Structure formats: structure tokens, C-alpha cells
Amino acid sequence: MMKTVPTPDISSEPRAIDTSRRSFLQRAGQLALAGGALPLAIDLAVLGEAAAADASDYKALVCVFLGGGNDYANTVVTYDDASYAKYFAIRNAGGIALSKASLAATLLNPKTPLPDGRQYALNPAMTGLANLFNSGQAAVQLNVGPLVVPLTRVQYNSQAYALPPKLMSHNDQASVWQSLGAEGTTSGWGGRIGDLVLSSNGNATFTCISAAGNLVFVSGKKAVQYQVGTSGAIAIAAVKKPLYGSAAVQAALGTLIQQPRTHLMEDVYTRVTARAIASETVVTAAIGTTSAVQTVFPSGNTLADQLKIVARLIAGRAGLGPARRQVFMVSLGGFDTHDNFNAQHPDLLTKVSAAMTAFYNATVELGVASQVTAFTASDFGRTLATNGNGSDHGWGSHHFIVGGAVKGQAFYGTAPPVSIGNTSAPEDQWHIGQGRLLPSTSVDQYAATLARWFGVAEADLNGVLPNLKNFGTAAGRPDYPSDMGFMNAT
């Protein structure tokens, strides 16, 4: 029997706010009233600068987070006759089964067929990603999700093994996917990768960048996320245009909020403010007033808007320090499809497919397709069983990896049987009820594969991915490899 591994304690004691901190926060509020918007990326942790250049090439990871928990069964859809018949019988009860005829145009044709004649197609709305898969630029990781240790259904039911915290809770599972810790964890695995490459960039500020707001994935222990909007850097409005119609007032405010202070916390704040202003200037100059990216991104698509600014930042990387290693975060919400599934889910997948396809095409245009890898993540998968006209919270899911360095036109991991998992039959061992997938690949394995390609050394992986030590040959589990094999070494 496998040794039980305790769930890490990620709790922390709250600290009282002293008067100095109150003054600090009060001044922050006053600046906000003047039209300021300090990006959360401009933090105390990045006051120091990295000057070394350890990497001479360029690589970027781009996390595409599908907020709300994407429904796996209608995204990567089982297609072979035997499996499809089971899928249709389960999903048609709620009216959300896709017709087999509608899937023919998005049938996935892997170079190496799956065992037992298993086949998959993508949702009919995902023609772009289907084409990328079939032409070798995309792969599918099957049944991946958070795990502390490898588990079977019997072990899960025994409650004798460590589990990810608060399974099927949106906030916690979004955090676990991004950070491998429950809600409240302060660093993500993307940010911890960023910690290791700060010295590769001339300006450490632009190592970890979010175009989707404040998300833990790109927060490190040293690297702090720099947030951008879809048009570029977030400016402090009061120093960008005349205040109260007066250029003199504007200049005076600019001086006031950046001048040195005798009070330690006030002085740190002014330095942070000055850095925010300087960083906005750098980003604006690097990406230019007109886009250097000619690839057409779909309109009316917020995910595409975010990926376009990422492409522009990549195009302008020479002006960002230069930047040689970057981790980006983008996100699209709305995937909590308990109801109105047929009206909502296809539209969401249309946006994902069109945005990721345009982004890949932009990397080709920029000559960096083999240096940029985009991948999807989500809170969790959903139930195969319906709840009326939608699906409920689940666990494991299928995800996409896209880029020129991807060993594409292939599936990785294990194809789960089509079942709702309500019996003790052998095919139900990868389900925990209602078709919720028990992951057969952990987020740590998935992330380690990306991290190695990015350049993270073996000795550093366990610091980035705390549960990786429980997987792979070194842990006595070669059936759970620490590298899933979907990336080419470059």
C-alpha cells in the first residue's frame, strides 16, 4: 500500500495593520482618487533589477485559463462507435449530446492511433484547433488535473491518501491549477518558473505578465506579475494628461508622487510609483502606437484581445530589456455551465479556438512559433452526466498544448473509459461518480513537461512543483512519468 502523503499546510496567521501601514494604504487611496492605477505588478519585490543575461535565445509560456470549469466531454468528444454510443446515451438524457455527424469535420487524426480503436473529435466550434492538431502544431493532454499522489478510485474512496484541497470548489481549484495550493496561496507555478529566469532578462519587471488581471499563476516569490490591458501598459492617468485642465498641476503631481520621502514606507511607495511610470513608458515604446503584428485576430473576442497584446509584447521584446524568458497569463470566463449549456458552451469554444489559432499564426508571422508555447488550464472538468440542461463540477479534464515546439498530432496520457462511474466495474476506476474524471495525469506532470522545455533545471523542478516528487521513476511510479513527452527539446 502506498504511503500516505499529508496535504501541505498553506495556512498563515493574519497580521494586524499598524499605523505606519495605515498611512501607507491611505496614501495609496489618495493616489487612486487622482486617477492613478498602479499595476499590481509594480511591487516591492521588483525594486531590484536583474542585469545578467543567462539565456541568449527567447522562449515564452502562455497560460490560457478557462475560468469556471470547462466541460471536457463536449470539448474533446469521444468519436469511435462504441465510445460514442455510451457518450450519447448518457448526454442525450439532458439534450446536450453532440451529433456524430456534426463531429466529422473536426475529427482528430493522430500520427499514432490510440489503443482499442479510441477516437476523438473536437467540438464543431473548434475547427481552428482541430486543424492545428491535424497539421502537427497542437496536442491534447488527456485527463489531467490536480493530484498530490497517484490515486485509484479505491484509494480515493478510502480517504487514506492526500487529496488536493477543497475539490470541486471554484476558487480553490482555480488556485490549485495555477499555484498547486488552495485559495490564498501567494505564488503560482508560472511565477516560480519566472523566479528562476529573472537574470535572463535585462528588465526583470517584464518576466511575468498578466493580460487578465491579478491572477496567482504569474506571481512568484521574487517575480511579481506585471499587468497590462488589451491596449498595452496601464498608465497612471493623472500624470499622462493635464489634471483639472492644467499642465502645471499635472507636472506638480508627477513630481510629488515620485519624490524621495523620509518615511520608509512612503519612500518605498514613491519608488514603486516611479517604477510604474517608467515601466509604462518602456512598454508603450516597445509595442509602438501601431501594432507590429499583422495577423488578424477575431473581433468581439476578449480572449483574442488579450492574446493579441501578448503577441505585441513578444514582437516588442527587444525593447523590454530585452526579454528572453517570459511567462504570460490570459483568461476567458463563463465556463460554469450548469444550465443553458447548448447556448453558452459552443460560443465559448468558438472564442477559444479562434483566439488560440490567431495567436499561433501571429507567432509564425513573428518567426517565434517554435519558441512560444500556449496551453490551456481550467478550474476543473465537469460531469459526463447531465443535470438537466448542463453539467456539474468535476475534477480531471482534457487540455490543449499549441506551438511549433509541441510534438503535435498526438494524444498524451490515458484515454478514460466513457462511464458515469457508478459501479465497481473495471472501466469505472477512473471516475468518482456522475462521470467526474479521476485524473490519470497530475498538473505537476503537465507543468513539469512545459517547465523543462522552458529551461528549468531538474534540480529546480521540485521547488516549482511541490508534488512532483510523488510522481515518476524516482518516486517508484514510472506509470506516472514526470515528463509527459509532448514537447520537443529545443
C-alpha positions in Angstrom: 0.0 0.0 0.0 1.3 3.4 -0.9 2.5 5.6 1.9 0.1 8.4 2.8 1.4 11.9 1.9 -0.1 14.6 4.1 -1.6 17.7 2.4 0.8 20.6 2.8 -0.3 23.3 5.4 -0.6 26.5 3.5 -2.3 28.5 6.2 -0.9 31.7 7.6 -1.6 33.8 10.6 -3.2 37.2 9.8 -1.1 40.2 10.8 -2.5 43.4 12.4 -2.3 46.6 10.4 -0.1 49.1 12.3 -0.3 52.8 12.0 2.6 53.0 9.5 0.8 50.6 7.2 -2.4 52.5 7.6 -0.6 55.7 6.4 0.8 53.7 3.5 -2.6 52.4 2.5 -4.2 55.8 3.0 -1.8 57.4 0.6 -2.5 54.7 -1.9 -6.2 55.6 -1.7 -5.5 59.2 -2.2 -3.5 58.5 -5.4 -6.3 56.4 -6.7 -8.7 59.4 -6.3 -6.4 61.3 -8.5 -6.9 58.9 -11.3 -4.0 56.6 -10.6 -3.9 52.9 -11.5 -0.7 51.3 -10.2 -0.5 47.9 -11.8 -0.2 45.2 -9.1 2.9 44.0 -11.0 4.9 47.1 -9.8 5.5 45.7 -6.3 8.1 46.0 -3.6 9.6 42.7 -4.7 10.8 44.1 -8.0 12.7 47.2 -6.9 15.9 45.4 -7.6 16.9 44.8 -11.2 18.4 41.8 -12.9 21.2 42.7 -15.2 22.6 39.3 -16.2 21.7 37.6 -19.5 21.8 33.9 -18.9 19.8 32.9 -22.0 20.6 34.2 -25.5 17.5 32.8 -27.2 13.9 33.5 -26.5 11.1 31.4 -25.0 7.6 32.1 -23.7 4.9 30.2 -22.0 1.3 31.4 -22.3 -1.3 30.0 -19.9 -4.9 30.2 -21.4 -7.1 29.8 -18.4 -10.8 28.8 -18.9 -12.5 30.2 -15.9 -15.4 28.3 -14.4 -14.5 24.8 -15.2 -14.6 23.7 -18.8 -16.8 20.7 -19.8 -14.3 18.1 -21.1 -16.9 15.8 -22.7 -18.2 18.3 -25.3 -14.7 19.8 -25.9 -12.7 16.7 -26.8 -15.5 14.4 -27.8 -15.3 10.7 -27.9 -15.9 9.5 -31.5 -15.3 5.8 -32.1 -18.6 3.9 -32.5 -18.5 2.0 -29.2 -17.5 5.0 -27.0 -19.7 7.5 -28.8 -22.8 5.2 -28.3 -22.1 5.4 -24.5 -21.5 9.1 -24.6 -24.7 9.7 -26.5 -26.8 7.5 -24.2 -25.5 9.5 -21.1 -25.6 13.0 -22.5 -28.7 12.8 -24.7 -30.8 12.5 -21.5 -30.2 16.2 -20.9 -30.2 17.2 -24.5 -26.6 18.2 -24.6 -25.1 15.3 -26.7 -23.5 16.4 -30.0 -24.5 14.5 -33.1 -21.8 12.3 -34.6 -22.4 13.8 -38.0 -21.5 17.3 -36.6 -18.1 16.0 -35.4 -16.9 14.7 -38.8 -15.2 18.0 -39.8 -13.2 18.2 -36.5 -12.2 14.5 -36.3 -8.6 14.3 -34.9 -6.2 12.1 -36.8 -3.2 11.3 -34.6 0.0 10.1 -36.1 -0.2 7.1 -33.7 -3.7 5.8 -33.2 -5.0 5.4 -29.6 -5.3 1.9 -28.2 -8.5 -0.1 -28.5 -9.6 1.9 -31.5 -10.4 5.0 -29.4 -11.0 8.2 -31.4 -11.8 11.8 -30.6 -13.1 14.8 -32.4 -13.2 18.4 -31.2 -16.4 20.3 -30.7 -17.7 21.5 -34.1 -17.0 25.1 -33.0 -13.2 24.3 -32.8 -12.2 24.0 -36.4 -9.1 26.1 -35.9 -7.6 24.0 -33.1 -8.6 20.8 -35.0 -6.7 22.0 -38.0 -3.7 22.8 -35.8 -3.8 19.4 -34.3 -4.1 17.6 -37.6 -1.2 19.6 -39.1 1.1 18.9 -36.1 1.1 22.2 -34.2 -1.2 21.1 -31.3 -1.6 18.2 -29.0 -4.1 17.0 -26.4 -3.3 16.0 -22.9 -6.0 13.6 -21.7 -7.5 13.5 -18.2 -5.2 15.9 -16.4 -6.0 17.5 -13.0 -4.6 18.3 -9.6 -3.2 15.3 -7.6 -1.0 15.2 -4.6 -0.1 11.5 -5.1 -1.2 9.0 -7.8 -4.7 7.6 -7.0 -7.1 4.9 -8.0 -10.7 5.1 -7.2 -10.4 2.6 -4.3 -7.6 4.7 -2.8 -9.7 7.9 -3.3 -12.7 6.4 -1.6 -10.5 5.1 1.3 -9.8 8.7 2.4 -6.3 7.5 3.5 -4.5 9.5 0.8 -3.7 13.1 0.5 -6.1 15.0 -1.9 -6.0 18.5 -3.4 -7.7 20.9 -1.0 -11.4 21.5 -1.4 -12.1 19.6 -4.6 -14.7 21.0 -6.9 -14.7 24.4 -5.3 -14.2 27.1 -8.0 -11.8 29.4 -6.2 -9.8 26.7 -4.6 -9.4 24.6 -7.7 -8.6 27.6 -9.9 -5.9 28.3 -7.3 -4.7 24.7 -7.2 -4.4 24.6 -11.0 -2.4 27.9 -11.0 -0.4 27.5 -7.8 -0.8 23.9 -6.5 -2.2 25.4 -3.3 -5.7 26.4 -2.1 -7.1 29.9 -2.4 -4.9 32.3 -0.6 -1.6 30.8 -1.9 0.6 33.7 -2.9 2.8 32.2 -5.7 1.9 30.3 -8.8 4.0 27.8 -10.7 4.3 30.2 -13.6 5.7 32.8 -11.3 8.0 30.3 -9.6 9.4 29.5 -13.1 9.8 33.2 -13.5 11.8 33.4 -10.3 14.4 31.2 -11.9 14.8 33.2 -15.1 14.8 36.8 -13.8 18.5 37.1 -14.6 17.9 36.2 -18.2 16.0 39.4 -18.7 17.5 42.9 -18.9 14.5 44.2 -17.1 13.0 41.7 -14.5 9.7 43.6 -14.4 8.6 42.1 -17.7 9.3 38.4 -16.9 5.8 37.5 -15.7 2.9 39.4 -17.4 -0.9 39.1 -17.0 -3.3 40.4 -19.5 -6.2 39.0 -17.4 -5.9 40.9 -14.1 -4.5 39.8 -10.8 -4.0 36.0 -11.1 -1.7 33.9 -8.9 -0.3 31.9 -11.8 2.2 34.6 -12.7 3.1 35.7 -9.2 6.4 34.3 -8.0 8.3 34.5 -4.7 10.6 37.1 -6.3 9.0 37.7 -9.7 5.8 39.8 -9.4 3.3 39.9 -12.2 3.2 43.0 -14.4 -0.4 43.6 -15.5 -1.3 45.0 -18.9 -4.6 45.9 -20.6 -5.5 44.8 -24.1 -4.2 48.1 -25.4 -0.9 48.0 -23.6 0.5 49.2 -20.3 -1.8 50.5 -17.6 -0.9 54.2 -17.1 -1.4 56.5 -14.1 -3.9 58.8 -15.7 -3.1 61.9 -13.6 0.5 62.1 -14.9 -0.4 61.4 -18.6 -2.7 64.3 -19.2 -3.4 67.8 -17.8 -5.1 67.5 -14.3 -8.0 69.8 -13.8 -7.1 71.3 -17.2 -3.7 72.4 -16.0 -0.4 71.1 -17.3 1.3 72.8 -14.3 -0.8 70.8 -11.8 -0.1 67.6 -13.8 3.7 68.3 -13.6 3.5 69.1 -9.9 1.6 65.9 -9.1 4.1 63.9 -11.1 6.9 65.4 -9.0 5.0 64.9 -5.8 4.2 61.2 -6.2 7.8 60.4 -7.3 10.0 62.4 -5.0 12.0 60.8 -2.2 10.5 60.6 1.3 12.0 60.4 4.7 9.4 57.9 5.9 10.5 54.4 4.9 7.1 53.1 3.7 6.3 56.4 1.9 9.7 56.3 0.2 9.2 52.8 -1.0 5.8 53.7 -2.3 7.1 56.7 -4.3 9.8 54.4 -5.7 7.2 51.9 -6.7 5.1 54.7 -8.3 8.1 56.0 -10.2 8.8 52.5 -11.4 5.2 52.1 -12.6 5.5 55.3 -14.6 8.9 54.3 -16.1 7.6 50.8 -16.9 4.6 52.2 -18.7 6.9 54.3 -20.8 9.1 51.3 -21.7 6.1 49.1 -22.7 4.5 51.8 -24.7 7.7 52.4 -26.6 8.4 48.7 -27.1 5.0 47.9 -28.6 4.6 51.1 -30.5 1.5 53.1 -31.2 0.5 50.8 -34.1 0.7 47.0 -33.9 3.7 45.3 -35.4 1.5 42.2 -35.7 -0.4 41.9 -38.9 -2.2 38.7 -38.2 -5.9 39.3 -37.9 -7.4 38.5 -34.6 -11.2 37.9 -34.3 -13.2 40.9 -33.1 -15.7 40.7 -30.2 -13.5 38.1 -28.5 -11.9 39.2 -25.2 -9.5 36.2 -25.2 -8.3 37.2 -28.7 -7.8 40.8 -27.5 -5.6 39.5 -24.6 -3.6 37.2 -26.9 -3.1 40.0 -29.3 -1.4 42.2 -26.7 0.7 39.2 -25.7 1.8 38.9 -29.4 2.6 42.6 -29.5 4.7 42.3 -26.3 6.6 39.4 -27.8 7.1 41.4 -31.0 8.5 44.2 -28.9 10.6 42.0 -26.6 13.9 43.7 -27.6 12.6 46.9 -26.2 11.7 45.3 -22.8 15.2 44.9 -21.5 15.5 42.8 -23.7 13.2 40.0 -22.5 14.5 36.5 -23.2 12.2 34.4 -21.0 8.6 35.3 -20.3 5.5 33.8 -18.8 2.1 35.2 -19.8 -1.4 34.7 -18.4 -4.7 35.3 -20.3 -8.2 34.1 -19.4 -11.7 33.7 -20.6 -14.6 33.2 -18.1 -18.1 31.8 -18.4 -17.4 28.1 -18.3 -19.5 27.3 -15.2 -22.2 25.8 -17.5 -24.7 24.4 -15.0 -27.5 25.4 -17.4 -28.1 27.0 -20.8 -25.3 24.7 -21.9 -26.2 24.5 -25.6 -26.4 28.3 -25.9 -23.2 29.1 -24.0 -20.6 26.4 -24.4 -20.2 26.4 -28.3 -19.8 30.2 -28.2 -17.1 29.9 -25.6 -15.2 27.2 -27.5 -15.5 29.3 -30.7 -13.7 32.1 -29.0 -11.0 29.8 -27.5 -10.3 28.1 -30.8 -10.3 31.3 -32.9 -8.2 33.2 -30.4 -5.6 30.4 -30.0 -5.4 29.8 -33.7 -4.8 33.5 -34.4 -2.2 33.6 -31.7 -0.3 30.7 -33.2 -0.5 32.3 -36.6 0.9 35.5 -35.1 3.9 33.6 -33.7 4.5 32.2 -37.2 4.4 35.7 -38.6 6.9 36.9 -35.9 9.2 33.9 -36.5 8.9 32.6 -33.0 6.4 29.7 -33.4 8.9 27.2 -32.0 9.8 29.5 -29.1 6.3 30.2 -27.8 4.0 27.5 -26.3 0.4 28.2 -25.3 -1.5 25.7 -23.1 -5.0 25.6 -21.6 -6.0 25.2 -17.9 -9.3 25.4 -16.1 -10.7 25.1 -12.5 -11.8 21.5 -13.2 -13.6 19.4 -15.7 -17.3 18.7 -15.4 -19.6 15.7 -15.0 -20.3 13.5 -18.0 -23.8 13.0 -16.6 -26.1 16.0 -17.1 -28.0 17.9 -14.5 -30.9 18.8 -16.8 -29.5 21.1 -19.4 -25.9 21.4 -18.3 -23.2 19.7 -16.3 -21.8 20.0 -12.7 -18.4 20.4 -11.2 -15.9 17.7 -11.8 -12.1 17.0 -11.5 -10.0 15.8 -14.4 -10.2 17.3 -17.9 -8.6 17.3 -21.3 -6.3 20.2 -22.3 -4.5 21.6 -25.3 -0.9 22.5 -26.0 -0.2 24.6 -29.0 3.1 25.8 -30.6 5.9 24.9 -33.0 7.9 23.0 -30.4 4.9 20.8 -29.5 5.0 17.2 -30.6 1.7 17.6 -32.2 -0.9 15.5 -33.8 -0.9 13.3 -30.8 -2.7 12.4 -27.6 -0.8 12.2 -24.3 -1.9 10.4 -21.1 -4.6 7.8 -20.9 -8.0 8.0 -22.6 -10.6 7.4 -19.9 -13.5 5.0 -20.4 -16.8 6.6 -21.1 -18.8 6.0 -18.0 -20.6 7.8 -15.2 -18.6 5.7 -12.7 -21.4 4.4 -10.6 -20.4 0.7 -10.4 -17.4 -1.2 -9.3 -16.7 -2.4 -12.9 -13.0 -2.1 -14.0 -13.9 0.6 -16.5 -15.2 2.8 -13.7 -11.9 3.1 -11.8 -11.1 6.5 -13.4 -14.4 8.0 -12.4 -15.7 9.0 -9.0 -19.4 9.3 -9.8 -21.5 11.1 -12.4 -18.7 10.8 -14.9 -16.3 13.0 -12.9 -12.8 12.0 -14.1 -10.2 10.9 -11.5 -7.1 12.4 -13.1 -4.6 10.0 -14.6 -2.1 12.8 -15.1 -1.3 15.4 -12.5 -0.9 19.1 -13.0 2.6 18.7 -11.7 3.4 16.3 -14.5 1.8 18.5 -17.1 3.6 21.6 -15.8 7.0 19.8 -15.4 6.9 19.0 -19.1 6.4 22.6 -20.0 9.0 23.8 -17.5 11.7 21.5 -18.8 11.2 22.9 -22.3 11.3 26.4 -20.9 14.7 25.6 -19.5 14.1 24.8 -15.8 16.8 22.5 -14.5 15.9 19.2 -13.0 17.3 20.3 -9.6 14.8 23.2 -9.6 11.7 21.4 -10.6 10.6 20.3 -7.1 10.8 23.9 -5.9 8.5 25.0 -8.6 6.1 21.9 -8.4 5.8 20.7 -4.8 4.1 17.4 -5.6 6.3 16.3 -8.5 8.4 14.3 -6.1 5.5 11.9 -5.7 5.5 11.1 -9.5 7.8 9.5 -11.9 10.5 6.8 -11.8 12.3 8.3 -8.8 9.1 8.0 -6.8 8.7 4.4 -7.9 5.8 5.4 -10.2 7.0 5.1 -13.8 3.3 4.8 -14.7 3.0 8.5 -13.8 6.0 9.9 -15.7 7.4 13.3 -14.6 7.6 14.2 -18.3 4.6 13.6 -20.5 6.6 13.9 -23.7 4.6 16.4 -25.6 7.4 19.0 -26.0 10.4 18.8 -28.4 13.7 19.7 -26.9 14.9 23.0 -28.5 
